[in-house]
Amino acid sequence: MVVCHCNRLTQAQITAAIAAGASRPAEVYAGCGCGAQCGCCCRTILDLLRTGEGACPSN
């Protein structure tokens, strides 16, 4: 599932960045080789960070 349309980041890419140690949205973007654009995905990224998601059901 695409979470960030500006950067075309998928949930799998985001959870991989979290699994690699990202603990803030800026670290997730950096881990994926991009930066925040419009910010619409920040809430979803924060939710994934809070739940420790490397384990969301459908990627």
Gaussian input, Z-matrix of N, CA and C with variables (Angstrom, degrees):
# hf/3-21g

backbone

0 1
 N
 C     1     B1
 C     2     B2     1     A1
 N     3     B3     2     A2     1     D1
 C     4     B4     3     A3     2     D2
 C     5     B5     4     A4     3     D3
 N     6     B6     5     A5     4     D4
 C     7     B7     6     A6     5     D5
 C     8     B8     7     A7     6     D6
 N     9     B9     8     A8     7     D7
 C    10    B10     9     A9     8     D8
 C    11    B11    10    A10     9     D9
 N    12    B12    11    A11    10    D10
 C    13    B13    12    A12    11    D11
 C    14    B14    13    A13    12    D12
 N    15    B15    14    A14    13    D13
 C    16    B16    15    A15    14    D14
 C    17    B17    16    A16    15    D15
 N    18    B18    17    A17    16    D16
 C    19    B19    18    A18    17    D17
 C    20    B20    19    A19    18    D18
 N    21    B21    20    A20    19    D19
 C    22    B22    21    A21    20    D20
 C    23    B23    22    A22    21    D21
 N    24    B24    23    A23    22    D22
 C    25    B25    24    A24    23    D23
 C    26    B26    25    A25    24    D24
 N    27    B27    26    A26    25    D25
 C    28    B28    27    A27    26    D26
 C    29    B29    28    A28    27    D27
 N    30    B30    29    A29    28    D28
 C    31    B31    30    A30    29    D29
 C    32    B32    31    A31    30    D30
 N    33    B33    32    A32    31    D31
 C    34    B34    33    A33    32    D32
 C    35    B35    34    A34    33    D33
 N    36    B36    35    A35    34    D34
 C    37    B37    36    A36    35    D35
 C    38    B38    37    A37    36    D36
 N    39    B39    38    A38    37    D37
 C    40    B40    39    A39    38    D38
 C    41    B41    40    A40    39    D39
 N    42    B42    41    A41    40    D40
 C    43    B43    42    A42    41    D41
 C    44    B44    43    A43    42    D42
 N    45    B45    44    A44    43    D43
 C    46    B46    45    A45    44    D44
 C    47    B47    46    A46    45    D45
 N    48    B48    47    A47    46    D46
 C    49    B49    48    A48    47    D47
 C    50    B50    49    A49    48    D48
 N    51    B51    50    A50    49    D49
 C    52    B52    51    A51    50    D50
 C    53    B53    52    A52    51    D51
 N    54    B54    53    A53    52    D52
 C    55    B55    54    A54    53    D53
 C    56    B56    55    A55    54    D54
 N    57    B57    56    A56    55    D55
 C    58    B58    57    A57    56    D56
 C    59    B59    58    A58    57    D57
 N    60    B60    59    A59    58    D58
 C    61    B61    60    A60    59    D59
 C    62    B62    61    A61    60    D60
 N    63    B63    62    A62    61    D61
 C    64    B64    63    A63    62    D62
 C    65    B65    64    A64    63    D63
 N    66    B66    65    A65    64    D64
 C    67    B67    66    A66    65    D65
 C    68    B68    67    A67    66    D66
 N    69    B69    68    A68    67    D67
 C    70    B70    69    A69    68    D68
 C    71    B71    70    A70    69    D69
 N    72    B72    71    A71    70    D70
 C    73    B73    72    A72    71    D71
 C    74    B74    73    A73    72    D72
 N    75    B75    74    A74    73    D73
 C    76    B76    75    A75    74    D74
 C    77    B77    76    A76    75    D75
 N    78    B78    77    A77    76    D76
 C    79    B79    78    A78    77    D77
 C    80    B80    79    A79    78    D78
 N    81    B81    80    A80    79    D79
 C    82    B82    81    A81    80    D80
 C    83    B83    82    A82    81    D81
 N    84    B84    83    A83    82    D82
 C    85    B85    84    A84    83    D83
 C    86    B86    85    A85    84    D84
 N    87    B87    86    A86    85    D85
 C    88    B88    87    A87    86    D86
 C    89    B89    88    A88    87    D87
 N    90    B90    89    A89    88    D88
 C    91    B91    90    A90    89    D89
 C    92    B92    91    A91    90    D90
 N    93    B93    92    A92    91    D91
 C    94    B94    93    A93    92    D92
 C    95    B95    94    A94    93    D93
 N    96    B96    95    A95    94    D94
 C    97    B97    96    A96    95    D95
 C    98    B98    97    A97    96    D96
 N    99    B99    98    A98    97    D97
 C   100   B100    99    A99    98    D98
 C   101   B101   100   A100    99    D99
 N   102   B102   101   A101   100   D100
 C   103   B103   102   A102   101   D101
 C   104   B104   103   A103   102   D102
 N   105   B105   104   A104   103   D103
 C   106   B106   105   A105   104   D104
 C   107   B107   106   A106   105   D105
 N   108   B108   107   A107   106   D106
 C   109   B109   108   A108   107   D107
 C   110   B110   109   A109   108   D108
 N   111   B111   110   A110   109   D109
 C   112   B112   111   A111   110   D110
 C   113   B113   112   A112   111   D111
 N   114   B114   113   A113   112   D112
 C   115   B115   114   A114   113   D113
 C   116   B116   115   A115   114   D114
 N   117   B117   116   A116   115   D115
 C   118   B118   117   A117   116   D116
 C   119   B119   118   A118   117   D117
 N   120   B120   119   A119   118   D118
 C   121   B121   120   A120   119   D119
 C   122   B122   121   A121   120   D120
 N   123   B123   122   A122   121   D121
 C   124   B124   123   A123   122   D122
 C   125   B125   124   A124   123   D123
 N   126   B126   125   A125   124   D124
 C   127   B127   126   A126   125   D125
 C   128   B128   127   A127   126   D126
 N   129   B129   128   A128   127   D127
 C   130   B130   129   A129   128   D128
 C   131   B131   130   A130   129   D129
 N   132   B132   131   A131   130   D130
 C   133   B133   132   A132   131   D131
 C   134   B134   133   A133   132   D132
 N   135   B135   134   A134   133   D133
 C   136   B136   135   A135   134   D134
 C   137   B137   136   A136   135   D135
 N   138   B138   137   A137   136   D136
 C   139   B139   138   A138   137   D137
 C   140   B140   139   A139   138   D138
 N   141   B141   140   A140   139   D139
 C   142   B142   141   A141   140   D140
 C   143   B143   142   A142   141   D141
 N   144   B144   143   A143   142   D142
 C   145   B145   144   A144   143   D143
 C   146   B146   145   A145   144   D144
 N   147   B147   146   A146   145   D145
 C   148   B148   147   A147   146   D146
 C   149   B149   148   A148   147   D147
 N   150   B150   149   A149   148   D148
 C   151   B151   150   A150   149   D149
 C   152   B152   151   A151   150   D150
 N   153   B153   152   A152   151   D151
 C   154   B154   153   A153   152   D152
 C   155   B155   154   A154   153   D153
 N   156   B156   155   A155   154   D154
 C   157   B157   156   A156   155   D155
 C   158   B158   157   A157   156   D156
 N   159   B159   158   A158   157   D157
 C   160   B160   159   A159   158   D158
 C   161   B161   160   A160   159   D159
 N   162   B162   161   A161   160   D160
 C   163   B163   162   A162   161   D161
 C   164   B164   163   A163   162   D162
 N   165   B165   164   A164   163   D163
 C   166   B166   165   A165   164   D164
 C   167   B167   166   A166   165   D165
 N   168   B168   167   A167   166   D166
 C   169   B169   168   A168   167   D167
 C   170   B170   169   A169   168   D168
 N   171   B171   170   A170   169   D169
 C   172   B172   171   A171   170   D170
 C   173   B173   172   A172   171   D171
 N   174   B174   173   A173   172   D172
 C   175   B175   174   A174   173   D173
 C   176   B176   175   A175   174   D174

   B1=1.4463
   B2=1.5327
   B3=1.3232
   B4=1.4587
   B5=1.5256
   B6=1.3224
   B7=1.4647
   B8=1.5267
   B9=1.3305
   B10=1.4623
   B11=1.5171
   B12=1.3288
   B13=1.4601
   B14=1.5252
   B15=1.3187
   B16=1.4705
   B17=1.5275
   B18=1.3227
   B19=1.4644
   B20=1.5249
   B21=1.3351
   B22=1.4623
   B23=1.5268
   B24=1.3371
   B25=1.4656
   B26=1.5164
   B27=1.3076
   B28=1.4618
   B29=1.5196
   B30=1.2911
   B31=1.4565
   B32=1.5239
   B33=1.3092
   B34=1.4702
   B35=1.5265
   B36=1.3268
   B37=1.4638
   B38=1.5315
   B39=1.3159
   B40=1.4629
   B41=1.5230
   B42=1.3227
   B43=1.4615
   B44=1.5267
   B45=1.3308
   B46=1.4682
   B47=1.5290
   B48=1.3323
   B49=1.4708
   B50=1.5229
   B51=1.3196
   B52=1.4684
   B53=1.5281
   B54=1.3102
   B55=1.4686
   B56=1.5272
   B57=1.3339
   B58=1.4628
   B59=1.5242
   B60=1.3434
   B61=1.4556
   B62=1.5116
   B63=1.3289
   B64=1.4652
   B65=1.5302
   B66=1.3345
   B67=1.4634
   B68=1.5282
   B69=1.3147
   B70=1.4653
   B71=1.5232
   B72=1.3507
   B73=1.4643
   B74=1.5307
   B75=1.3342
   B76=1.4684
   B77=1.5274
   B78=1.3271
   B79=1.4657
   B80=1.5214
   B81=1.3256
   B82=1.4697
   B83=1.5212
   B84=1.3423
   B85=1.4713
   B86=1.5245
   B87=1.3255
   B88=1.4631
   B89=1.5258
   B90=1.3242
   B91=1.4557
   B92=1.5175
   B93=1.3202
   B94=1.4648
   B95=1.5266
   B96=1.3409
   B97=1.4565
   B98=1.5089
   B99=1.3351
   B100=1.4558
   B101=1.5268
   B102=1.3111
   B103=1.4511
   B104=1.5099
   B105=1.3150
   B106=1.4617
   B107=1.5252
   B108=1.3111
   B109=1.4583
   B110=1.5367
   B111=1.3198
   B112=1.4648
   B113=1.5214
   B114=1.3247
   B115=1.4583
   B116=1.5175
   B117=1.3198
   B118=1.4713
   B119=1.5290
   B120=1.3111
   B121=1.4579
   B122=1.5327
   B123=1.3301
   B124=1.4706
   B125=1.5234
   B126=1.3118
   B127=1.4643
   B128=1.5268
   B129=1.3145
   B130=1.4624
   B131=1.5218
   B132=1.3249
   B133=1.4612
   B134=1.5215
   B135=1.3251
   B136=1.4681
   B137=1.5176
   B138=1.3277
   B139=1.4689
   B140=1.5283
   B141=1.3210
   B142=1.4631
   B143=1.5216
   B144=1.3171
   B145=1.4637
   B146=1.5239
   B147=1.3210
   B148=1.4727
   B149=1.5136
   B150=1.3158
   B151=1.4666
   B152=1.5204
   B153=1.3338
   B154=1.4524
   B155=1.5118
   B156=1.3125
   B157=1.4565
   B158=1.5016
   B159=1.2334
   B160=1.4206
   B161=1.5134
   B162=1.3475
   B163=1.4557
   B164=1.5071
   B165=1.3052
   B166=1.4506
   B167=1.5379
   B168=1.3030
   B169=1.4525
   B170=1.5288
   B171=1.3326
   B172=1.4609
   B173=1.5092
   B174=1.3277
   B175=1.4680
   B176=1.4910
   A1=108.26
   A2=116.67
   A3=121.60
   A4=108.13
   A5=116.04
   A6=122.00
   A7=109.92
   A8=116.39
   A9=121.79
   A10=108.23
   A11=115.96
   A12=120.29
   A13=111.56
   A14=118.24
   A15=121.01
   A16=110.88
   A17=116.43
   A18=121.49
   A19=112.83
   A20=116.79
   A21=122.76
   A22=111.92
   A23=115.54
   A24=120.40
   A25=109.47
   A26=114.44
   A27=119.68
   A28=109.88
   A29=115.20
   A30=120.80
   A31=109.92
   A32=117.25
   A33=121.04
   A34=111.18
   A35=117.88
   A36=120.88
   A37=110.84
   A38=115.81
   A39=120.48
   A40=110.43
   A41=117.39
   A42=119.48
   A43=111.09
   A44=117.45
   A45=120.20
   A46=110.01
   A47=117.16
   A48=120.67
   A49=110.19
   A50=116.95
   A51=121.19
   A52=109.60
   A53=116.82
   A54=120.75
   A55=111.20
   A56=116.23
   A57=120.86
   A58=112.24
   A59=116.91
   A60=119.77
   A61=117.13
   A62=118.92
   A63=120.28
   A64=109.33
   A65=116.01
   A66=119.29
   A67=112.73
   A68=116.71
   A69=122.28
   A70=107.92
   A71=117.19
   A72=118.52
   A73=112.92
   A74=118.14
   A75=120.27
   A76=111.10
   A77=116.80
   A78=120.81
   A79=111.20
   A80=116.68
   A81=120.39
   A82=109.17
   A83=116.53
   A84=119.57
   A85=110.66
   A86=116.84
   A87=120.99
   A88=110.84
   A89=115.91
   A90=120.40
   A91=112.91
   A92=115.68
   A93=120.84
   A94=111.84
   A95=116.00
   A96=120.39
   A97=115.19
   A98=116.69
   A99=119.82
   A100=109.44
   A101=117.10
   A102=122.19
   A103=110.47
   A104=116.40
   A105=121.24
   A106=109.49
   A107=116.30
   A108=121.62
   A109=108.31
   A110=117.80
   A111=120.63
   A112=112.47
   A113=117.66
   A114=121.48
   A115=115.82
   A116=118.09
   A117=120.46
   A118=112.92
   A119=117.76
   A120=120.63
   A121=112.77
   A122=117.48
   A123=120.27
   A124=112.76
   A125=117.87
   A126=120.37
   A127=110.73
   A128=116.95
   A129=120.44
   A130=110.63
   A131=116.87
   A132=120.24
   A133=110.10
   A134=117.49
   A135=120.93
   A136=111.11
   A137=117.22
   A138=120.50
   A139=110.64
   A140=117.32
   A141=120.86
   A142=110.55
   A143=117.16
   A144=120.50
   A145=111.36
   A146=117.22
   A147=121.32
   A148=112.14
   A149=116.07
   A150=118.74
   A151=111.75
   A152=116.40
   A153=120.26
   A154=112.00
   A155=116.40
   A156=120.68
   A157=112.67
   A158=115.63
   A159=126.10
   A160=100.94
   A161=117.21
   A162=120.91
   A163=114.29
   A164=119.45
   A165=120.36
   A166=107.71
   A167=117.68
   A168=120.68
   A169=116.54
   A170=119.21
   A171=117.78
   A172=110.40
   A173=115.93
   A174=120.92
   A175=110.76
   D1=134.12
   D2=176.70
   D3=-79.43
   D4=125.30
   D5=179.50
   D6=-100.20
   D7=-41.01
   D8=-178.09
   D9=-115.04
   D10=108.42
   D11=-177.81
   D12=-75.06
   D13=-32.70
   D14=-179.33
   D15=-62.81
   D16=-41.77
   D17=-177.28
   D18=-104.56
   D19=-0.37
   D20=-177.36
   D21=54.95
   D22=44.09
   D23=177.82
   D24=-90.12
   D25=133.36
   D26=177.71
   D27=-94.43
   D28=164.20
   D29=176.29
   D30=-59.65
   D31=-37.48
   D32=179.03
   D33=-62.54
   D34=-41.91
   D35=178.47
   D36=-65.00
   D37=-41.43
   D38=-178.95
   D39=-66.94
   D40=-44.74
   D41=179.86
   D42=-66.88
   D43=-30.39
   D44=176.01
   D45=-67.06
   D46=-40.17
   D47=177.70
   D48=-64.29
   D49=-39.21
   D50=177.85
   D51=-65.84
   D52=-44.05
   D53=178.99
   D54=-62.78
   D55=-27.98
   D56=179.51
   D57=-83.31
   D58=-0.99
   D59=174.13
   D60=117.60
   D61=-1.56
   D62=177.97
   D63=-63.47
   D64=135.00
   D65=-178.99
   D66=-127.46
   D67=2.36
   D68=176.67
   D69=-141.42
   D70=155.46
   D71=179.40
   D72=-53.98
   D73=-41.28
   D74=-179.94
   D75=-60.00
   D76=-35.80
   D77=178.27
   D78=-71.99
   D79=-33.48
   D80=176.32
   D81=-64.59
   D82=-48.95
   D83=178.58
   D84=-58.45
   D85=-46.95
   D86=-179.39
   D87=-60.70
   D88=-41.43
   D89=179.38
   D90=-65.59
   D91=-22.79
   D92=178.38
   D93=-97.63
   D94=1.72
   D95=177.02
   D96=76.34
   D97=30.91
   D98=-179.91
   D99=-147.54
   D100=-171.07
   D101=177.78
   D102=-138.73
   D103=166.60
   D104=178.81
   D105=-64.18
   D106=140.35
   D107=177.69
   D108=-112.12
   D109=-85.90
   D110=-177.54
   D111=-88.75
   D112=-21.41
   D113=177.48
   D114=87.67
   D115=-0.62
   D116=-178.34
   D117=-63.08
   D118=-25.65
   D119=-177.35
   D120=-88.54
   D121=-8.57
   D122=-175.80
   D123=-57.07
   D124=-39.77
   D125=179.99
   D126=-62.06
   D127=-43.14
   D128=179.20
   D129=-66.18
   D130=-41.98
   D131=177.71
   D132=-61.95
   D133=-43.62
   D134=177.43
   D135=-60.76
   D136=-41.84
   D137=177.80
   D138=-61.26
   D139=-42.40
   D140=178.64
   D141=-65.51
   D142=-39.43
   D143=177.29
   D144=-64.51
   D145=-44.11
   D146=-177.72
   D147=-64.06
   D148=-34.86
   D149=-178.20
   D150=-91.47
   D151=0.12
   D152=179.34
   D153=68.33
   D154=29.64
   D155=-172.87
   D156=-64.94
   D157=109.05
   D158=151.23
   D159=-118.75
   D160=11.21
   D161=-169.67
   D162=-136.78
   D163=39.73
   D164=175.03
   D165=-74.58
   D166=142.92
   D167=-170.08
   D168=-58.26
   D169=-46.80
   D170=-176.91
   D171=-123.24
   D172=122.52
   D173=179.35
   D174=-107.01

